[in-house]
């Protein structure tokens, strides 16, 4: 049970780092949390891969990272080294249900898959 709780706690800590505006503004910090095979289905409906997401969030002239409020974050270990997190976000009144799959690698916990679904 302790290993499971530790895995979930580590994935939550990594997710919160990923949501930090300072991390989201840095290609190195952001890329360091994303698995090489990362995929996302964004709130916009667009599909993203690792390189496209890092480029979009850190592009010169891109809107600066906005504060992200999270709530209802919870996790479940799906298998050894694999954690699913679900939570809600609010970015300036734009709310979304989110799910993230984190994988433990030699580099630490990396985000493998993410999906955001808008809601009112």
DRENBA-207782 format. One record per residue: residue in three letters; x, y, z of N, C-alpha, C, CB in turn. Coordinates in steps of 0.05 Angstrom, whole numbers, padded with zeros to 5 digits, always signed. Glycine has a CB too. Layout:
N
AlaXYZXYZXYZXYZ;...
***
This chain:
120
Unk+00016-00024+00000+00000+00000+00000+00017+00025+00000-00019+00000+00024;Unk+00040+00024+00015+00057+00048+00016+00069+00054-00012+00080+00043+00036;Unk+00076+00034-00027+00087+00038-00054+00066+00051-00072+00096+00012-00066;Unk+00041+00042-00070+00019+00053-00086+00015+00083-00078-00007+00037-00081;Unk+00014+00088-00052+00010+00116-00043+00034+00134-00052+00007+00117-00013;Unk+00058+00123-00051+00081+00138-00059+00080+00144-00089+00107+00123-00052;Unk+00072+00124-00105+00070+00128-00134+00049+00150-00141+00062+00102-00148;Unk+00027+00149-00128+00006+00169-00132+00015+00196-00124-00020+00161-00118;Unk+00027+00198-00101+00038+00223-00091+00059+00235-00110+00050+00220-00062;Unk+00077+00218-00120+00097+00228-00138+00085+00238-00164+00117+00205-00144;Unk+00065+00224-00174+00051+00233-00199+00037+00259-00194+00032+00211-00209;Unk+00024+00262-00171+00011+00288-00165+00031+00310-00164-00005+00285-00139;Unk+00053+00306-00150+00074+00327-00149+00084+00334-00177+00098+00317-00131;Unk+00088+00315-00194+00097+00320-00221+00076+00336-00237+00104+00294-00236;Unk+00050+00329-00234+00029+00343-00247+00028+00372-00238+00001+00329-00242;Unk+00030+00377-00212+00030+00404-00202+00054+00420-00212+00030+00404-00171;Unk+00077+00407-00215+00100+00421-00227+00094+00429-00256+00126+00403-00226;Unk+00082+00410-00270+00075+00415-00298+00055+00438-00302+00063+00390-00310;Unk+00038+00442-00282+00019+00464-00283+00030+00491-00274-00005+00457-00267;Unk+00054+00491-00264+00067+00516-00254+00074+00534-00278+00093+00509-00238;Unk+00065+00559-00278+00070+00577-00301+00100+00579-00307+00059+00604-00295;Unk+00118+00578-00288+00147+00579-00293+00156+00555-00309+00162+00581-00266;Unk+00146+00532-00302+00153+00507-00316+00142+00508-00345+00143+00482-00301;Unk+00117+00517-00347+00104+00518-00374+00117+00538-00393+00075+00525-00370;Unk+00132+00557-00382+00145+00577-00399+00174+00568-00407+00147+00603-00384;Unk+00183+00546-00397+00210+00537-00402+00210+00511-00418+00226+00533-00376;Unk+00221+00511-00442+00222+00487-00459+00237+00465-00445+00236+00493-00486;Unk+00258+00471-00431+00274+00450-00417+00258+00438-00394+00300+00462-00406;Unk+00246+00455-00377+00231+00445-00354+00206+00430-00363+00223+00468-00335;Unk+00192+00441-00382+00167+00429-00392+00174+00402-00406+00153+00447-00412;Unk+00193+00403-00424+00201+00378-00438+00211+00357-00420+00222+00385-00459;Unk+00223+00365-00397+00233+00346-00378+00212+00330-00363+00250+00360-00359;Unk+00187+00339-00365+00165+00325-00352+00148+00309-00372+00147+00345-00338;Unk+00154+00311-00397+00137+00297-00418+00152+00273-00429+00130+00317-00440;Unk+00139+00251-00430+00150+00226-00442+00155+00231-00472+00130+00202-00438;Unk+00176+00219-00483+00181+00223-00512+00157+00215-00529+00205+00206-00520;Unk+00140+00196-00521+00117+00188-00536+00091+00202-00527+00113+00158-00534;Unk+00094+00224-00513+00071+00239-00502+00050+00246-00524+00081+00265-00488;Unk+00025+00243-00516+00002+00252-00533-00018+00266-00515-00011+00228-00548;Unk-00032+00285-00527-00053+00299-00512-00076+00305-00531-00043+00326-00500;Unk-00101+00302-00521-00125+00312-00534-00133+00336-00517-00148+00290-00535;Unk-00128+00360-00528-00132+00384-00513-00161+00393-00511-00116+00406-00525;Unk-00165+00412-00493-00191+00424-00489-00201+00436-00515-00190+00446-00467;Unk-00183+00445-00532-00190+00457-00558-00199+00436-00578-00166+00472-00569;Unk-00195+00410-00572-00201+00389-00591-00177+00381-00607-00224+00397-00609;Unk-00155+00396-00605-00131+00390-00620-00116+00367-00607-00114+00415-00622;Unk-00103+00351-00624-00085+00330-00615-00056+00342-00615-00087+00304-00632;Unk-00042+00337-00593-00014+00347-00591+00005+00325-00586-00013+00368-00567;Unk+00030+00328-00597+00051+00310-00589+00071+00327-00572+00066+00297-00614;Unk+00091+00314-00562+00110+00327-00543+00122+00353-00556+00132+00308-00535;Unk+00134+00350-00579+00147+00373-00591+00129+00396-00598+00161+00364-00617;Unk+00105+00390-00608+00086+00411-00615+00076+00426-00590+00062+00399-00630;Unk+00071+00411-00569+00062+00424-00544+00083+00442-00532+00053+00403-00524;Unk+00108+00432-00531+00130+00448-00520+00134+00473-00537+00156+00431-00518;Unk+00133+00470-00563+00137+00493-00581+00115+00513-00577+00138+00483-00610;Unk+00090+00504-00576+00068+00523-00573+00068+00538-00547+00041+00508-00576;Unk+00074+00524-00525+00073+00537-00499+00097+00556-00494+00072+00516-00477;Unk+00119+00551-00508+00143+00566-00502+00151+00585-00525+00166+00548-00496;Unk+00134+00586-00546+00141+00603-00569+00142+00632-00562+00119+00599-00591;Unk+00161+00646-00574+00164+00675-00570+00138+00688-00581+00189+00687-00585;Unk+00127+00705-00565+00102+00719-00572+00077+00703-00564+00101+00723-00602;Unk+00080+00678-00554+00057+00663-00544+00047+00677-00519+00065+00633-00539;Unk+00021+00675-00514+00010+00686-00489+00025+00674-00465-00020+00682-00487;Unk+00031+00690-00446+00045+00680-00422+00028+00660-00408+00052+00703-00403;Unk+00041+00642-00394+00026+00621-00378+00008+00635-00359+00046+00603-00364;Unk-00016+00624-00357-00036+00635-00339-00038+00617-00314-00064+00637-00353;Unk-00045+00630-00292-00049+00613-00267-00071+00593-00272-00055+00631-00243;Unk-00066+00568-00263-00085+00546-00266-00094+00537-00238-00073+00523-00282;Unk-00119+00538-00233-00130+00528-00207-00139+00500-00211-00154+00547-00198;Unk-00130+00482-00193-00138+00454-00195-00157+00447-00171-00114+00436-00195;Unk-00174+00427-00176-00191+00417-00155-00197+00387-00160-00217+00433-00152;Unk-00205+00373-00140-00214+00345-00141-00192+00326-00152-00239+00343-00159;Unk-00167+00333-00147-00146+00315-00158-00145+00290-00142-00119+00330-00157;Unk-00145+00268-00157-00143+00242-00144-00128+00223-00163-00171+00230-00137;Unk-00117+00202-00153-00101+00184-00169-00107+00155-00163-00072+00190-00167;Unk-00100+00138-00182-00102+00109-00178-00078+00097-00193-00129+00097-00188;Unk-00065+00078-00180-00043+00064-00194-00056+00042-00211-00023+00051-00173;Unk-00051+00044-00237-00062+00024-00256-00045-00001-00258-00065+00037-00284;Unk-00019+00002-00254+00000-00020-00255+00026-00009-00242+00006-00030-00285;Unk+00045-00026-00236+00070-00015-00225+00082+00005-00244+00090-00039-00219;Unk+00087+00029-00234+00099+00050-00250+00080+00064-00269+00121+00038-00266;Unk+00054+00061-00265+00034+00075-00282+00012+00085-00264+00022+00055-00304;Unk+00008+00112-00265-00013+00125-00248-00031+00141-00266+00000+00142-00226;Unk-00057+00139-00261-00078+00156-00274-00086+00177-00253-00102+00138-00283;Unk-00084+00202-00262-00095+00224-00245-00119+00236-00259-00073+00246-00241;Unk-00139+00243-00244-00162+00258-00254-00166+00282-00236-00188+00240-00255;Unk-00174+00304-00249-00177+00329-00234-00192+00349-00252-00150+00340-00225;Unk-00199+00372-00240-00212+00394-00255-00193+00418-00254-00240+00401-00243;Unk-00194+00434-00275-00179+00459-00275-00197+00482-00282-00156+00457-00296;Unk-00188+00506-00274-00201+00531-00281-00179+00550-00289-00219+00542-00257;Unk-00181+00560-00314-00162+00580-00324-00179+00604-00332-00144+00569-00347;Unk-00180+00625-00316-00195+00649-00322-00224+00643-00329-00182+00664-00344;Unk-00237+00624-00314-00265+00617-00319-00269+00595-00339-00279+00641-00327;Unk-00248+00587-00353-00250+00564-00372-00244+00539-00357-00231+00568-00396;Unk-00265+00523-00352-00262+00499-00336-00260+00474-00353-00286+00496-00316;Unk-00245+00454-00342-00242+00429-00357-00238+00406-00337-00218+00431-00376;Unk-00250+00383-00345-00243+00358-00331-00218+00347-00345-00268+00336-00334;Unk-00199+00337-00329-00174+00328-00340-00166+00300-00330-00152+00348-00333;Unk-00152+00286-00347-00140+00260-00339-00112+00259-00350-00158+00236-00350;Unk-00094+00248-00334-00066+00246-00341-00056+00218-00334-00049+00267-00327;Unk-00041+00206-00352-00028+00181-00347+00002+00186-00344-00034+00159-00369;Unk+00013+00180-00320+00041+00184-00314+00055+00157-00313+00044+00199-00287;Unk+00079+00156-00325+00095+00131-00325+00122+00136-00312+00099+00121-00354;Unk+00129+00117-00295+00155+00119-00282+00176+00108-00301+00156+00102-00255;Unk+00197+00125-00307+00218+00118-00325+00245+00120-00310+00218+00135-00351;Unk+00266+00115-00324+00293+00119-00312+00298+00148-00305+00315+00109-00331;Unk+00284+00166-00319+00286+00195-00314+00267+00205-00293+00281+00210-00340;Unk+00250+00187-00282+00230+00195-00263+00202+00193-00275+00235+00224-00252;Unk+00183+00206-00262+00155+00206-00271+00152+00225-00295+00136+00214-00248;Unk+00142+00214-00317+00137+00230-00341+00109+00227-00351+00157+00221-00364;Unk+00097+00249-00360+00070+00249-00370+00069+00235-00397+00059+00277-00372;Unk+00053+00214-00399+00051+00198-00423+00027+00205-00440+00050+00168-00416;Unk+00005+00212-00426-00020+00218-00440-00036+00238-00424-00037+00193-00446;Unk-00049+00257-00437-00066+00276-00423-00091+00282-00441-00050+00302-00416;Unk-00113+00286-00427-00137+00295-00441-00152+00316-00424-00156+00271-00447;Unk-00161+00337-00438-00178+00357-00425-00204+00359-00439-00163+00384-00425;Unk-00226+00360-00423-00253+00361-00434-00266+00386-00421-00269+00335-00429;Unk-00274+00406-00437-00287+00429-00426-00314+00422-00414-00290+00451-00446;Unk-00322+00437-00393-00349+00435-00381-00357+00462-00371-00349+00413-00359;Unk-00383+00465-00367-00394+00490-00356-00401+00486-00327-00419+00499-00372;
***
